[in-house]
Amino acid sequence: MADNNQTKNSNPKLTTFGGVFTPSLLTILGVIMYLRFGWVVGNVGLAGTLIIVTLSTSITFLTALSIAAIATNAPIKSGGAYYMISRSLGIEIGGAIGIPLYLAQAFSIALYVIGFSESIVSIFPGLDIKLIGIVTTLILGILALFSTKAAIRAQFFILGVIAVSLLSLVFGSPIENSQIEIWGVPAEKSVDFWKVFAVFFPAVTGIMAGVNMSGDLKDPARSIPKGTFLAVAVGYIIYMTLPLVLASRADAKTLVENPLIMQQIAFWGGAILLGIWGATLSSAVGSLLGAPRVLQALTNDKVIPRPLSFLGKGSGKEQIPRAATIFTIILTLVLVYLGNLNTIAPILTMFFLTTYGILNITAAIEKLVESPSFRPKFKVHWFFSLLGTVGCVAVMFLINPLATILAIVFIIIVYIWLSRRNLKATWGDVRSGMLLQIIRYALLRLEKDASPKSWRPNILVLSGSLSKRWHLIEFANGITQEKGLFTITTILSEKETPQEKVTNFEKQLTDYLNNKKIRALVRVTRAEKIFQGAIQMVNSYGLGLLVPNTILLGESKVADHKEEYANMIRHFYKSKRNVVIMQDFISDDFRNKKSVDIWWGGLKGNGGLMMILGYLMYNSPYWRDIQINIKMLVKTEEAAVIARKNLTQLLSGMRVNFNTKVIVSKKQSFWEILKIESASSDLVMLGLKAPDDNFGDYFDRLKQNTKSIKKKIFVLASQDIEFKDVLS
């Protein structure tokens, strides 16, 4: 999903005025201005209205600042807000925002068309509202389908109509004796300030109409900031001027009760009606141009499933996304025919506001992380972007808390769906830098002498060939439970493997593990001798205090390697690394183990570590219905009574449900008893003695004595930690 798969606009001709300023301003100066602004002034008065306009525009302006920072950092291609977010926060978050953003724009087309149709029917009652809506959608669709330039030119005409309507309003006259009311109608009759704010706020959220034309602009990095700021500024001036006109022409009660008050006040009332039609149609055209381009970008990034890949194609010199436009027209026709979108409209507003909030947080994160690649020409302090995020979230809950929650839930569902598809993006994003900052923060605050209560195994798996020792990885994955860390490492021969192949091999291993749903770190290194390479890896691997505390490996079956293997184990032990040696076996049913025997000699050292490993297996969803059996050998019946009592108290304090069995030797050797007692067990854990100069011979004898046990683990605790404190 490289960026070069994006729509290649071979002949972009849209300027700042036509491509960004006009669609943004026309969406800002919409039906709320014509039909609800008088109601706003009447309820909260002149002062309240100016405060609402300023607060609303401030949030939009902060978002515009963030957009300017992102747009001037790197080339912006087709997809607008989706493109910006996905290239900074990753394809999953970009897609989770992009899909709802497309749906919001597509549904908005239907809302605007229905609003236009209703106004026509109010004048000509004999007409069919659905028929008008369908015909209007088809006309606008044909315009958008065959020429982006023609659609923009149509918006120029509409902009002129709106300008005439505003001039007609300014040069109108009062309809009654009125004086400017600072705070509107009496409190007992007015609507709450924040409810009025919630009604007005969507009027100033039209800046995305211009941003979504990013792929059709001559110079997106210049046009998007400039056009957006101009649209916000002009919209603010108009919205700050109109309250003075309205409040001086009619009293508060009339403004509240008459939605068409502007038509009565204006010099020519028909101009207001034309303005209403122009506002609805221009907003519909803006969404009809923007929505298919977002869908096209989503498709080219493979966010949209492969069967719909045809939606990503562009046609003609202007690279118009005709397939995506036709799809959007069909969706709009269905929605217009159904007719009632009142319940969906609030959620659509939430999708727009969520996009603004994410754009703000994207700019804030980019600035905070200070990646060398983030060098925008338009610089914005992270505080302002973060303030814009807070403003968007606050307004969302003010407008409609339920719709906000539903929108967030929908976005989370889309994000999870995209994450599970394991989409691959060839562009970098800010997440790596963000995670690096988090890691740095955590590493510098790790305690050197952390409490045993916080201990977890940080495992380094010396895997060698994955196919031969896959059980090592399964075991490490099972006991870390997606909560701890483990690293899979392979040591390659320097003579047989050139360094340039190491990175590729690491990537292959990582991809293989991801396909197996195993999240682990991977490290491949080269060494002249394999065992010496393993020692070097244990000595050097880690970051600060975050180093592996447990080494998991298989046994060596080559007689010539006995001393090298023994030296390696001695080195691990002296380096204060716990060692877990698993007998090599290939098993397809490792997850189905039901019975694990831990041969226990006490809580200190090996016994404590084996108990922790047993508990992690018992508590892991990786093993279903597993049973841990603590088995202990004593010499006399008297010792058995004491041992049973101590084990019962110990397990009660540990709050685990392990089985216990104390066995009296009766002059039998431990190996004879082990062979009988663990014959039917799926896995057996045994402790190792501290390695000495004769460890190689000792380990050979141990394997010989336990050869009847097919699947076993040898545990050697060497870390300076009281494992009993971990268990208490």
Order of alpha helices (4+ residues) and beta strands (2+ residues): alpha-alpha-alpha-alpha-alpha-alpha-alpha-alpha-alpha-alpha-alpha-alpha-alpha-alpha-alpha-alpha-alpha-alpha-beta-alpha-beta-alpha-beta-alpha-beta-alpha-beta-beta-alpha-beta-alpha-beta-alpha-beta-alpha-beta-alpha
